[in-house]
Amino acid sequence: MPQVSFNIHAAKSNLSRLVMRAEKGERITIARAGRPVAQLGPAPQSERLPLSPDDPLLNLDRFAVEGPGGKMTNKDIDHLLYGHA
């Protein structure tokens, strides 16, 4: 996978998304004033828990709703995420 770079402000604003990308194996460079200062990447295999590609947290775009919760109730969300009412 190609390595990408984000400035510190963009990395702070998108940290959750960047962590998800790192979980999928991507390496991300964090830069200050255009100079690389840190790197975000996947944890070593022995420390990682297996994640299903269908995990809702890895597919937020598919499960996103408009506004604070949209029109979904907690019961709807539980059913969508966990398969029970």
Sequence and secondary structure as in RCSB ss.txt:
>XXXX:A:sequence
MPQVSFNIHAAKSNLSRLVMRAEKGERITIARAGRPVAQLGPAPQSERLPLSPDDPLLNLDRFAVEGPGGKMTNK
DIDHLLYGHA
>XXXX:A:secstr
   EEEEHHHHHHTHHHHHHHHHTT  EEEEETTEEEEEE    GGG     TT GGG HHHH  SSSSTT  HH
HHHHHHHS  
